[in-house]
């Protein structure tokens, strides 16, 4: 329900049917569609191997192959550690190549369509070192009591009959300190993990920084050059509407796309088969009047990412320096990498890799109303409440705010999550397959859960249990060892 939940199994199978499918949809459309799972595999394998340092065979088996269904058995991949690249193919018919671009992460190459990856000067200049000390030492922090240890054990438990949850990390941050964490084998407190659409919440923070500095007005027309003509109906779209998914742009649907049409969905093709993602999104027309319809499309955040790039200096290296200087450094996010497309725009939709502790640091920023532990205000006053305020157009089913999901505002979704154990004042960064950074001000608590789960609703039931049990374990009468 949270993000990019594509039903790859049926879609990939159909993509492999060949001539019959081509006759139905056209050969060019089939070629683009068939490329999506292949590019997905190469990009994710590249990031997991070279950004996160994970074992590629295990990652492919857990996080890629199950999504591809019947096509998973037809995917072949090669890891070239010397060149730092991954090559994949689908039955030898469709090929993909992803390269590791160092501090810019991995990206898929698109021969014949490759846009210039414009970094600017001082490409290899490293951002300033993190300004904050680590949350804890290199060793895993043991739970403060048996009840919390039990809650973490439940978070990693697997059903005998499946589907698998593949929990990789849980960090509990209470009163600004880690009171318990647990990791899967081969994952450490320093291992970067994919956040999927938790990345959108980081984009929210970068926009807030630009607002605080006076560079951006969220309620003014968005600075998108393709929309600048007076007669263009998209000219009135604001960054606020894009952040809240009410822009009305005719991109794909990143939340309930399923079955045959998954690989033909515009968002899926934009994310994995386009060199210039924001160029595609900026040239999409309108499907609804701006501000009227809520539709969860990653095209909104691709465009917001371009705005960030342009206001941060206009190239990839300036953007990376801006993010490090204004966000990652002050928060002490020491193992975070945002990836970029071929035009040097950060992929502020779904492609931030960061350690679970980094994600906890990020949640702490919102728990503390946009102020760092050192007392530096990063986000404007009122920005956190704005970010957690329900977008009314999403109230019937989803409970979406502004780059976060929220339990505030009495939406149907919020009522369900509150019934499951979430505090009524809580809100969360959330991503596909059960990635969560849950901020709970009334309990001075942040819980981060990362994995690649195949359970229903992005592992919602187990996550609600984790929240309930953690809150119970941290009641004053349970903290005898704290």
N, C-alpha and C positions, 0 to 999 in steps of 0.2 A: 504494500500500500504506500510505502514511503517514497520510492524512487525507482527508476529504471528497472521495473520488474517485468522483464520480457519473458514470454514463454518460448524459449529458444528451441525446445524439443520439437514441437510440431513445425515451427517455422523452418528450422534447419533441415528437417526431413524433406519438406516440400522443395526447399532450395536445391536439393540433390536429385529431384525427379527429372530434371533435364528438359527434354523436348516438349513434353506435355505442358509443363509449367510455362515454358517459353512461348508456346502458342497462345496461352491464356493471357499473359501479362506483357509479352514483348521481350525480345532477347536483351535489349539494353537494360530494361528494368530488372530482369533476372540477374544480369551480371552484377549490377550494383547491390542487389539484395544478397546474392551469394557471397559477396565480398565482406558483408558485415560480420558474420561469425569468424571469418578468417582474420580480419583486422583486429577484431576483439581479442582473439587468442594471442596474436603476436604482441599487441600492446600490453596486455595484462601480464603475459609471461616475461616480457622485457622488464617491466616495472618490478614485478615480484623478484626477479633474479638480480637485477643490477641496482635498483633503488632500495629494495627491502632486504636483499641478501637471503631470501627464502630459497628452499630447494625447489627447482622448477618442476621436477617430476611430481612431487607431492602437491604443489600448487595446481598443476594442470589437472591432476586426478580429483582434487577437492573443489576447486573454484572455477574451473573452465569446462572440463569435459561434461559434468552433469548438466550444465546449462545448454550444451549443444545437442543433447539427446542422440539420435541415431547418427548425426553428422560427427559426433565426437570421435567415433571409431575411425572416421575418414581423415581426421586432422593429423598431419604430421608436422613436427617442429624440430628445429635445430638451434641449439644455443651456441653461439660463437663468442666465447669469452674474450678472445684476443681483440676482436673488433667491437665487442660489446653490442651485439645485435642478436635479434631472434628472427628466424625465417620460418614461416608456416605455409602450409598448403592444404587445400581441400581436395582430396582424391587426385592430386596432381593437376587439377583443372584451374583452380584459383589460388594465387600466391599472395603473400604479404611479407613485408619486412619492416621491423621496428628497430630503432636504434636508440641507444642510451646517449643522451646529450649532456651528461654530467649534471651540473646543478639545475638544469632545466628538465630533468627527468627523461622519460621515454616518449617517443612519438612515432607514428606510422608514416612511412614514406609513400608518396603517391606519384610514381613516375609519370611524366607528362602533364601532371596537374600540380606539381610541387610549387607552392608559393615560397617566397624567400623567407627564411627564418632570420628576421632582422633583429640582431641583438644590440647593435650600437657599439660604442667604444668600451674598452676595458672589459672584454667578454669574460676574462678569467678572474676578474677582481672578486674577492670573496666578501660577502656581507659582514657587517660588524658582528662580533661574537655576542652570544646571548647575554643580556644584561642581568638576568636573574639566576641565582644558584639553582641546582636541580631540586626537585621536590623531595628526593630521597637519594640515598647512595645507590650503587649499582646492583645491590642485592634486592631480591623480591621482598617487599614488606609483608610480613605475616599478619593475618587478621588479628584484631585486638582482642577478640574473644571467640568462643566456640560457636556462638550463634552466627556471627559473621562468616566464620569459616564454613559453616554449613550452607549459608546462603550462596557463597562462592562455589561450593561443590555442586549445588543444584544448577548453577549457571553453566557448568561444564558437562552436566549429565547428558547422556545420549539414550534415546529410546531403543529398546531391543529390536523393534520392528521398523525403525526409521520413521520419517526421513531424518537425515543427519543434520546436526546443528553446527558442528565445526567451530565452537567457541574458541577464540584465540587469545583474548585478553579481557579481563575485568579489573577496573581500578575504582576504588571507593575513596573519595576525597571528602572529609568531614572537618568543618571548622578550619579549612585551609591546609589540612595535612592529610597525607595518605594514611588511612587506618586499615587498609587491607587490599591486596591485589593478588591476582593469580593469572598464570600464563600457560598456554599449551606448550608441549614439547617443541623445541627449536625456536620459540618466541621468547624474547627478553624484554625488560623495560625500555630498551633502546631500539627495538625493532620497529621500523615504519610499517604501518598497516593501512590498507586502502580504506578511505572513509566513505566512498561513494557520495551520496548527496549530503552528508555532513559538510562536504566542501562548500555547499551553498551558504551555510551559516558563516563560514569564514569570509565568503564574498560579502555577506552582510556587514561584517566587521570592517572590511576594507572600504566599503561605501561610507560607513560611519566615520572613519578616519578622514575621508575626503570632505564630508560634511562639516566636521569639526574644524578643519583647516580653511573652510570657506570656498573650496574648489567646486562643490557640487550642491545643487538644490534638488532634493528628491521630488519636489512637486512642480518643478519647471519642466518644459518639454525636454526629452532626453536628447543629448548631443549625438545623434546618429545622422551622419551626413546624407545617407540615402533617403532620409525622411524630411529633408530640410525645405523642400519646395512648399510654398504656401498652400497649394491645392492638395497636397498629399494628406490623406485622412489619418496617416500614422504620425503626423507631425505633433499631435497633441499628447502622444503617449509619454508618460513620465517614468523616471526610474522607480518611483514608489509602486506604480502599477506593474512594472516588470518584476520587482522584488516580491510582490504579492501574487504574481501569476494572474493578473487581470488585464494584461495589455491588449488582449484580443488578437495577437498576431497568429497567423495561420501556419504554425509549425506543427510538430508531431504531438503525440500524447505519451508522456513518459511515465504514466502511472498505471494504466489499465490496458495497455496494448497487449494483445495476446494472439496466439494461433498463427494462421497463415500470414496475416498482415504485419506481423512483428518486423520482419526483415525489410518490409516495404515502408515502414513508418519513417517519417521525415526525421524525427529526432535520432533514431538509431543510425540512419545513414549519415546524418550530419556528424555524429560523434565518432564514427568509425570509418567512414569512407569519404571524408571531405578534408582537403588540405586547409581550406579557409572556412572555418565553421561560422564565424560571425558574419562573413560575407553572405553565406546562405541565409542566415537568420534575418539579416537586415533587408534582404530582398523578398522576404515572405510578405504576402498580403495580409489583409485582415479577415478574420472569420467572425468577429463580433466587435461591436462598438467598444473602444477602450473604457475600462472600468466596469463593464457590465457582466462579463462572464469570467468565472474562475476556471482555468485550464492549466494543468501542471505540465508545462513544456520547458525543456532544457534550453530552448532557443532564447528565452528571456535572460537566462544567466550567462549564456554565451555573449549576448550583447552588453550586459552589465560588466562582464570581464573586459570587453573591448574599451568601455568607458574608463574603467580603472587603468588599463594600460595607457590610454591616451593622456589621462590626467596625471599619471605617475611619471611621465617622461617620454612616452611614445615608442619605446622599444622594449624588448624582452629583458635586457640586462637592467635598464632603469627600473622596470617594474619589479624585478627580483630584489633589487636593492631597496626599493620602497617597502616591499612586504617584509623584508628582513628587519629593516630599520624601524618601521612603525608598528609592527605586530609581532613577528616571531621573536625578535631580539628582546623587546621589553617583557614579553610573557615568559621567556626562557624555553620556547619551543625549539629544542636543539636537534630534533630528528625529523623535520618537516620538509617535504618537497612538493611544491605545486608544479605540475607538468604544463607544457605549452603546446599550442598547435604550430603549424608551419609558418604562420604569419607573426609569431612572437606574442601571441595573446595567451594569457594564463587560462587554463581549463578550469575555471571557477565553478564548474557544474558538478563534476564527479571525480576529479583526478587530483586529489590531495592525499599523499601518503604521509602519515605521521604516527609516532608512537602513541600507545594508549595514554601514557603520562602527558604527552603533548596535548592530546585531546582533552585530558582533565584540566590542564592549564588553561586551555581555551574556555572550557565551561566555567572555570573559576572567574575569568574576566567578566562574564555575564552575571555570575552570582554576586560579584562585587560592584555591580552597576557600572561597568566599563572602566574601572580603576584597577591598576595593577597592584601587586603586593607591595611594591615600593612606594605606592601613593601617586603614581602618575596616571592622570586621566587620559585614556586612549579614545574612548567613545564619548560623543556629546552627552550632556546631561539629558536624561529622558529617553535616550536611544534604546536602552534595554527594554523599557516598558513599551516603546513603540514596536520593537522587534517581536515582542511576545503578545501583542494585541491582535486578536482574531481578525482575519479578513472575512467580512460578513458573507461574501459570495461563496466561501468554502464551508460555511457552517453546517449545511445539511448532512454532509458525510465525512469531511476530512479534518476540520479543525486546524487550518493552516494560518500562520501569522505572516511574518515578513522575513522569509529565509529560515524560519523555525516552525516547528509544529507546537501547538499550545493547548494547554488544558484550561486556559482562561477564556471567558466569553460564552460559556454555556452552549457550545456546539454539540451535536449528537456524538461526534467522535470523542470529544473531551469527556462527556458524561460516561462513555464506555470505558475510557482509560482511567478515569477517577474511580469508577466502580471496581476496576482491577487493582487499584492500589496507588495510582499516581496522585500526589498532592494537587489540590485545585489551583495552586499558584505556580505550578511547574510548567516548564516548556523545554524543548529539546531540539538539538541537532539530530537528524536521523537520516539513515541511508539504507539502501537496498540490502536485503539479506540480514537485517538485524544489527546495523551499526547505530549506536546511540551514545549521545553525550547529554544526559538528563540533568537539568538545573532545577534545584528545589530550594528556593529561598527560605521557606518556612522551616526547613530542617538544616539549613546551612550545609547543604549536601550536593555533591556532584557524583553521578555514577556514569562510568564509561563502560560500554560493552561492545566488543568488536568480534566479528566472526563472519563466516559465509554460510548462512543457514538456509535450509530448504524447507523449513516448517512454515505453516500458514502465517500470513500477515506479518512477515519479517520478524518472526520469533516473538510476537507480541505477548503471548500468554506467559512464556518463560521470563520475559523481561519484566512484566508486571509482578511476577512472583519475586524476582530479584529485588525490585523496588520495595515491595511489602516486607520481605524478610530483612533487608538491610535497615530499613527504618526501625523495625522492631528490635534488631540487634543493637542499635545505637541509642536506644532509650536510656536515660540516666541510670536506671537501676541495673542495666546490663553492662555498664562501662567500668567494671571493677578494675580492669587492667589498663585502662586508658589514662 
